[in-house]
Amino acid sequence: MDTIRDMIAAQRAELAEVLAGLPEPAWDEPTLCAGWRVREVVAHITMPFRYGRGRFALELAKSRGRFNEMADRLARQDAAVLSSAELAEAVQSNIGHPWQPPGGGATGALAHDLIHGLDITVPLGLAVRPVPEERLRPVLPGSLDDRSVKFFGVQLDGIELRAQDMDWTLGSGVPLAGSAADLLLVLCGRTLPPGRLSGEPSARFTRH
């Protein structure tokens, strides 16, 4: 891929392919996003495509400027009224959409789509292709002081995240090993299905 925009388009195209083949009952399966099923996650991913700036500002005002509160409300609201076919089409028809999160740029858009795609595919155990290293590199933090690490506030004192599929580590201490994509999910506060992480701290970040 030559640019971040190319990577975003590829990520969305792969998610659209997954959603197109998803059986209807799977849309109501839980994801790694606490309290959200597949349909809420897809509603959230596609919110920037479906809401103009004016509508976005209005909805944010309704939530008194609390973005997370607004995002949760709209994800649940839209998931209740949009069919799975409409949600899947909202991804498919916006593969090249230029949306970028405020202050996040194109790299933020890539991280948003990549992480939420994993929120869907990992707990469903879908045999999708691994995330290419070239897409992971721009979104993996370089230090514990990076804004993305501080945003989620995951406690990593005394732990070294150690990717098994590429040359990347973060922190120092007792190793927590897994794929780079799974370790990115750990950094985002997700708890993963059993068997995806190894090392003494793995129980803290694994669903039981």
N, C-alpha and C positions, 0 to 999 in steps of 0.2 A: 504494500500500500504506500502511495506517495505522500498522502496528506492525512491529517486527522479526520477531515471531512470524508475521505474515502473509507476510513476505518469505521466511522459512525454509520455510513450507508451500509457497509457490509454487516455490521452488528445488527442493524434493524432488519436487513433482509433475512438473516439467519433466524431471528426471532419470529418474523412473519411466517417463515417456513414451518417453524415449530408450532405456532398457533394454528396454522391452517390444517395441520394434521392432528390437533388435539381433540380427543373425544369429548363430547359435551359434559359428562360428569367430572372430567378433570378440571374444568373451569371453576369448580367449587371446592377444589382441593386447597389446603393451606399452603402458604409459601413461607419463605424465611422472614418476610416482613410480618411482624407480630400482628395478628388480628386481620390480616388481609389474605383473601383467597387469590387465585390466579386472576380472576376478573377485576378485583380491586387494583392489583399491581398494574395490569394492562391499562386500566382507566387512568391510573396515575401517570404512567409512561406517556400516554397520548394526550394528557391534559394540555400541554403546551401547544399541541397541534390544533386542538379543538376550541381553545379559548383565545380570543383576541386580547389585546392589551387593556382595553376598556373593561371587558368582562372580568379579566384577571384582577384589575385594581378594585373593582366592585366587590368581588368575592373576598379579597384580602381585607378590605374594609369591614366586611361582615364579621370577619374573625379578629377584628381589632389589631390587624397587623401581624398576627401570629401565623406564620407561614405553615408550620407543621400541622396546626389545628385546621387550617383551610385545606391543606392537601388531603388530610384524612377525611374531612367532611365531603369533599368533592369526589374522592375516590369511591367512597361508599354510595354517595348519591348517584353518580354516573354508572357504577356497576349494577345498580338496581334497575336502571331504565334502558341501558344499552344491551343489546343481545351479544352473545359471544361472536357472532359473525360481524357485527358492526364494530366491535372492539378490535377484532383481527384485521378488518379492513382499514381501521384507523392507523394501524402500524404499517400495513402494506402500502397504503397510498401516501405515506409521509416518509418513505425511506430517505429521500433527499432533502427533507425539511431543514432549514438553516437555524432552527432554534438553538440558543445557547443560554444556560442559566446565568442570572445576573452575577457578575464578578467571576464566573467560572470559565468563560470562553468555550472554545471548541473542545478542549480537553475535559472540561466539566460535563459537557454534553455526552462525550464518549463514556466517561465514568458512570454517568447516570444510566445510560442505556445498558452498559455492560453489567453493572452490578444488579440492576433490577431484572435483567434477563437471567442471571444466575439465581436470583431469588425464586424464579419460577422453575428452572430446569433442574437445579440441584435437589430440592426435596421431592420432586416427582420422579427422580432417578432416570431422567431421559438421557438416552445415549446420543448426545449431541457432540459435535466435534469440539476438541479442547479450544479454549480461547488462545489465539496466536500470541506469541511473545511480543510481537510488534504492537499489539493493541494494549497489552498489559503494561509495558514499559512506561508509557506516558502517564498512567494513572496510579502506579505504585509509588508510595512516598519514599523519599530518599533519607528521611530521618524522622525520629519521634517528635521533632518540633514542627513538622509540616502541618499546615492548617487542616488538611483532611484528617490527620490522626487526632488532632485536638478536638475537631468538630464532634466526633463520635465518643470521645472520652473513654475508650476501652483501656482498662488497667493492664499495662504490659510491663510493669516494673519487674526486673529479674528474669525476663523472658526474651529469647532471641527467636524471631520468626525466621524460618529457614526454608526457602522454596526448594522442592525436590526436582522441579522440571526446568529451572533456569537459574542463572547466577544472580540471586537476590537474597539479601538478608536484611533484617531490621531489628535494632535493639541489641541487647547483650544479656547473657544469662543462660538459663536452662532452655535447650532447644524445643521449639514447637514446630514440627515439620508437616508439610503438606504441599499440594500444588500451589503455585503462585496465586491462582484464582481463588482457591479456598482460603488462603491467608489474607487476601484482600477482603473477603467476606468477614473474616474474624475482625479485621480492623474497622469494619463498618458495623460492628456490634451484633453480628449474626451468630447464632449457634447452629452448628452443622449436624447432619445425620451421622450416626456412628460409622467409624471406619475410614473417615476422610482425613483425619489428623492423627499424628503420632507424637510421642514425647510425653514427659511427665505432666505438663500443663494441659494436655489435650482434653481431659474430662471437663475442665472449666468452660470449654468452648464447644462442647458436644451435647446434643439433645439426648435426654434420657427418658 
